[in-house]
């Protein structure tokens, strides 16, 4: 008579069952990671909606030619 072998119960699973079990565990891990990331990012606006830092504004002004290199360095030093 064949009964359940408690010591070797997992060894009798077919390869297809192992594959489904690994996929299922992977989905659970993915879901947990996504949930944690979502929880940490809830209070932060997306990067595209964040205002520019003063240094970013200074770099843009220099790139547009509104200020020269000397003025850029002077203002940059003041910001630091």
N, CA and C atoms as an extended XYZ file, in Angstrom:
240
Properties=species:S:1:pos:R:3:atomname:S:1:resname:S:1:resid:I:1 pbc="F F F"
N         0.845       -1.165        0.000 N   UNK     1
C         0.000        0.000        0.000 CA  UNK     1
C         0.900        1.242        0.000 C   UNK     1
N         0.491        2.221       -0.773 N   UNK     2
C         1.274        3.455       -0.876 CA  UNK     2
C         0.630        4.532       -0.016 C   UNK     2
N         1.334        4.958        0.986 N   UNK     3
C         0.874        6.045        1.837 CA  UNK     3
C         1.742        7.272        1.609 C   UNK     3
N         1.398        8.351        2.245 N   UNK     4
C         2.176        9.579        2.100 CA  UNK     4
C         3.458        9.432        2.900 C   UNK     4
N         4.558        9.702        2.287 N   UNK     5
C         5.861        9.615        2.933 CA  UNK     5
C         6.231       11.005        3.445 C   UNK     5
N         6.141       11.209        4.751 N   UNK     6
C         6.399       12.530        5.326 CA  UNK     6
C         7.852       12.967        5.147 C   UNK     6
N         8.771       12.046        5.109 N   UNK     7
C        10.178       12.397        4.982 CA  UNK     7
C        10.547       12.765        3.548 C   UNK     7
N         9.819       12.240        2.582 N   UNK     8
C        10.183       12.454        1.186 CA  UNK     8
C         8.975       12.923        0.379 C   UNK     8
N         8.079       13.645        1.016 N   UNK     9
C         6.845       14.048        0.342 CA  UNK     9
C         7.056       14.995       -0.815 C   UNK     9
N         8.030       15.903       -0.731 N   UNK    10
C         8.262       16.869       -1.800 CA  UNK    10
C         8.981       16.244       -2.993 C   UNK    10
N         9.644       15.131       -2.770 N   UNK    11
C        10.411       14.505       -3.839 CA  UNK    11
C         9.560       13.850       -4.905 C   UNK    11
N         8.279       13.629       -4.647 N   UNK    12
C         7.413       12.947       -5.597 CA  UNK    12
C         6.649       13.908       -6.498 C   UNK    12
N         6.964       15.172       -6.429 N   UNK    13
C         6.274       16.144       -7.290 CA  UNK    13
C         6.850       16.047       -8.698 C   UNK    13
N         5.997       16.186       -9.666 N   UNK    14
C         6.448       16.138      -11.054 CA  UNK    14
C         7.161       17.442      -11.397 C   UNK    14
N         7.991       17.453      -12.423 N   UNK    15
C         8.679       18.689      -12.830 CA  UNK    15
C         7.716       19.822      -13.171 C   UNK    15
N         6.557       19.495      -13.703 N   UNK    16
C         5.559       20.520      -14.030 CA  UNK    16
C         5.043       21.169      -12.747 C   UNK    16
N         4.829       20.394      -11.715 N   UNK    17
C         4.374       20.940      -10.447 CA  UNK    17
C         5.444       21.842       -9.835 C   UNK    17
N         6.715       21.426       -9.942 N   UNK    18
C         7.804       22.277       -9.458 CA  UNK    18
C         7.816       23.604      -10.198 C   UNK    18
N         7.623       23.551      -11.511 N   UNK    19
C         7.620       24.769      -12.311 CA  UNK    19
C         6.492       25.701      -11.873 C   UNK    19
N         5.290       25.154      -11.712 N   UNK    20
C         4.163       25.986      -11.271 CA  UNK    20
C         4.402       26.563       -9.874 C   UNK    20
N         5.010       25.765       -9.006 N   UNK    21
C         5.289       26.248       -7.661 CA  UNK    21
C         6.313       27.389       -7.707 C   UNK    21
N         7.339       27.272       -8.519 N   UNK    22
C         8.334       28.333       -8.640 CA  UNK    22
C         7.729       29.602       -9.241 C   UNK    22
N         6.875       29.448      -10.239 N   UNK    23
C         6.205       30.609      -10.829 CA  UNK    23
C         5.321       31.283       -9.787 C   UNK    23
N         4.586       30.498       -9.024 N   UNK    24
C         3.701       31.031       -7.998 CA  UNK    24
C         4.493       31.793       -6.928 C   UNK    24
N         5.606       31.206       -6.468 N   UNK    25
C         6.428       31.882       -5.469 CA  UNK    25
C         7.065       33.146       -6.044 C   UNK    25
N         7.448       33.113       -7.311 N   UNK    26
C         7.995       34.304       -7.967 CA  UNK    26
C         6.974       35.418       -8.045 C   UNK    26
N         5.734       35.085       -8.353 N   UNK    27
C         4.677       36.092       -8.403 CA  UNK    27
C         4.413       36.697       -7.032 C   UNK    27
N         4.458       35.871       -6.019 N   UNK    28
C         4.271       36.388       -4.658 CA  UNK    28
C         5.408       37.342       -4.306 C   UNK    28
N         6.655       36.961       -4.617 N   UNK    29
C         7.805       37.825       -4.323 CA  UNK    29
C         7.696       39.137       -5.100 C   UNK    29
N         7.326       39.053       -6.371 N   UNK    30
C         7.172       40.258       -7.184 CA  UNK    30
C         6.102       41.177       -6.592 C   UNK    30
N         4.994       40.597       -6.169 N   UNK    31
C         3.914       41.381       -5.575 CA  UNK    31
C         4.345       42.067       -4.289 C   UNK    31
N         5.087       41.362       -3.456 N   UNK    32
C         5.560       41.959       -2.204 CA  UNK    32
C         6.538       43.094       -2.468 C   UNK    32
N         7.450       42.907       -3.419 N   UNK    33
C         8.411       43.960       -3.750 CA  UNK    33
C         7.677       45.176       -4.313 C   UNK    33
N         6.709       44.949       -5.201 N   UNK    34
C         5.946       46.060       -5.777 CA  UNK    34
C         5.174       46.801       -4.689 C   UNK    34
N         4.614       46.069       -3.745 N   UNK    35
C         3.859       46.684       -2.655 CA  UNK    35
C         4.769       47.550       -1.777 C   UNK    35
N         5.947       47.060       -1.457 N   UNK    36
C         6.889       47.826       -0.635 CA  UNK    36
C         7.332       49.083       -1.381 C   UNK    36
N         7.670       48.946       -2.661 N   UNK    37
C         8.091       50.123       -3.440 CA  UNK    37
C         6.968       51.145       -3.525 C   UNK    37
N         5.750       50.700       -3.741 N   UNK    38
C         4.602       51.604       -3.825 CA  UNK    38
C         4.432       52.340       -2.501 C   UNK    38
N         4.609       51.628       -1.390 N   UNK    39
C         4.463       52.245       -0.072 CA  UNK    39
C         5.496       53.325        0.184 C   UNK    39
N         6.731       53.093       -0.257 N   UNK    40
C         7.781       54.086       -0.051 CA  UNK    40
C         7.621       55.290       -0.972 C   UNK    40
N         7.035       55.112       -2.146 N   UNK    41
C         6.929       56.201       -3.125 CA  UNK    41
C         5.611       56.956       -3.064 C   UNK    41
N         4.737       56.618       -2.154 N   UNK    42
C         3.417       57.264       -2.102 CA  UNK    42
C         3.508       58.758       -1.852 C   UNK    42
N         4.422       59.194       -0.998 N   UNK    43
C         4.477       60.599       -0.631 CA  UNK    43
C         5.327       61.451       -1.553 C   UNK    43
N         6.047       60.845       -2.480 N   UNK    44
C         6.955       61.594       -3.343 CA  UNK    44
C         6.325       61.809       -4.715 C   UNK    44
N         6.315       63.030       -5.201 N   UNK    45
C         5.799       63.253       -6.553 CA  UNK    45
C         6.760       62.670       -7.588 C   UNK    45
N         6.272       62.357       -8.767 N   UNK    46
C         7.157       61.845       -9.826 CA  UNK    46
C         8.246       62.861      -10.151 C   UNK    46
N         9.358       62.387      -10.695 N   UNK    47
C        10.481       63.259      -11.010 CA  UNK    47
C        10.080       64.393      -11.939 C   UNK    47
N         9.151       64.119      -12.865 N   UNK    48
C         8.755       65.145      -13.832 CA  UNK    48
C         7.973       66.290      -13.178 C   UNK    48
N         7.421       66.060      -11.992 N   UNK    49
C         6.625       67.086      -11.319 CA  UNK    49
C         7.408       67.825      -10.228 C   UNK    49
N         8.637       67.414       -9.960 N   UNK    50
C         9.430       68.061       -8.911 CA  UNK    50
C         9.986       69.378       -9.441 C   UNK    50
N         9.992       70.405       -8.611 N   UNK    51
C        10.551       71.688       -9.057 CA  UNK    51
C        12.065       71.585       -9.211 C   UNK    51
N        12.616       72.414      -10.094 N   UNK    52
C        14.060       72.444      -10.304 CA  UNK    52
C        14.759       73.004       -9.073 C   UNK    52
N        15.935       72.463       -8.791 N   UNK    53
C        16.737       73.002       -7.702 CA  UNK    53
C        17.366       74.311       -8.173 C   UNK    53
N        17.814       75.147       -7.246 N   UNK    54
C        18.473       76.399       -7.651 CA  UNK    54
C        19.674       76.159       -8.583 C   UNK    54
N        20.417       75.090       -8.334 N   UNK    55
C        21.561       74.790       -9.188 CA  UNK    55
C        21.106       74.397      -10.599 C   UNK    55
N        20.000       73.662      -10.698 N   UNK    56
C        19.455       73.314      -12.011 CA  UNK    56
C        19.046       74.557      -12.784 C   UNK    56
N        18.413       75.487      -12.098 N   UNK    57
C        17.993       76.739      -12.743 CA  UNK    57
C        19.219       77.511      -13.218 C   UNK    57
N        20.265       77.543      -12.381 N   UNK    58
C        21.489       78.242      -12.744 CA  UNK    58
C        22.123       77.621      -13.990 C   UNK    58
N        22.166       76.287      -14.024 N   UNK    59
C        22.735       75.600      -15.187 CA  UNK    59
C        21.945       75.907      -16.457 C   UNK    59
N        20.629       75.947      -16.338 N   UNK    60
C        19.795       76.264      -17.511 CA  UNK    60
C        20.035       77.690      -17.993 C   UNK    60
N        20.172       78.622      -17.062 N   UNK    61
C        20.439       80.018      -17.440 CA  UNK    61
C        21.778       80.133      -18.156 C   UNK    61
N        22.780       79.402      -17.673 N   UNK    62
C        24.090       79.410      -18.314 CA  UNK    62
C        24.017       78.780      -19.713 C   UNK    62
N        23.279       77.685      -19.813 N   UNK    63
C        23.139       77.010      -21.103 CA  UNK    63
C        22.421       77.890      -22.129 C   UNK    63
N        21.475       78.703      -21.683 N   UNK    64
C        20.748       79.598      -22.599 CA  UNK    64
C        21.550       80.853      -22.937 C   UNK    64
N        22.668       81.060      -22.257 N   UNK    65
C        23.496       82.222      -22.527 CA  UNK    65
C        23.068       83.467      -21.777 C   UNK    65
N        22.201       83.316      -20.778 N   UNK    66
C        21.750       84.467      -19.993 CA  UNK    66
C        22.852       85.001      -19.090 C   UNK    66
N        23.756       84.127      -18.663 N   UNK    67
C        24.870       84.546      -17.806 CA  UNK    67
C        26.158       83.958      -18.379 C   UNK    67
N        27.285       84.598      -18.057 N   UNK    68
C        28.567       84.088      -18.551 CA  UNK    68
C        29.185       83.151      -17.514 C   UNK    68
N        30.339       82.574      -17.866 N   UNK    69
C        30.999       81.604      -16.999 CA  UNK    69
C        31.410       82.163      -15.661 C   UNK    69
N        31.877       83.407      -15.665 N   UNK    70
C        32.315       84.039      -14.423 CA  UNK    70
C        31.137       84.215      -13.462 C   UNK    70
N        30.017       84.694      -13.990 N   UNK    71
C        28.825       84.886      -13.145 CA  UNK    71
C        28.280       83.538      -12.684 C   UNK    71
N        28.329       82.545      -13.574 N   UNK    72
C        27.878       81.197      -13.215 CA  UNK    72
C        28.665       80.682      -12.008 C   UNK    72
N        29.989       80.781      -12.065 N   UNK    73
C        30.823       80.281      -10.970 CA  UNK    73
C        30.583       81.053       -9.678 C   UNK    73
N        30.389       82.386       -9.788 N   UNK    74
C        30.144       83.203       -8.596 CA  UNK    74
C        28.832       82.792       -7.925 C   UNK    74
N        27.777       82.648       -8.717 N   UNK    75
C        26.469       82.272       -8.154 CA  UNK    75
C        26.523       80.842       -7.619 C   UNK    75
N        27.196       79.982       -8.341 N   UNK    76
C        27.309       78.585       -7.891 CA  UNK    76
C        27.988       78.510       -6.530 C   UNK    76
N        29.044       79.310       -6.350 N   UNK    77
C        29.749       79.347       -5.064 CA  UNK    77
C        28.830       79.849       -3.951 C   UNK    77
N        27.996       80.857       -4.282 N   UNK    78
C        27.037       81.373       -3.292 CA  UNK    78
C        26.010       80.314       -2.897 C   UNK    78
N        25.612       79.500       -3.853 N   UNK    79
C        24.595       78.477       -3.564 CA  UNK    79
C        25.145       77.350       -2.694 C   UNK    79
N        26.408       77.079       -2.835 N   UNK    80
C        27.005       75.993       -2.050 CA  UNK    80
C        27.228       76.483       -0.658 C   UNK    80
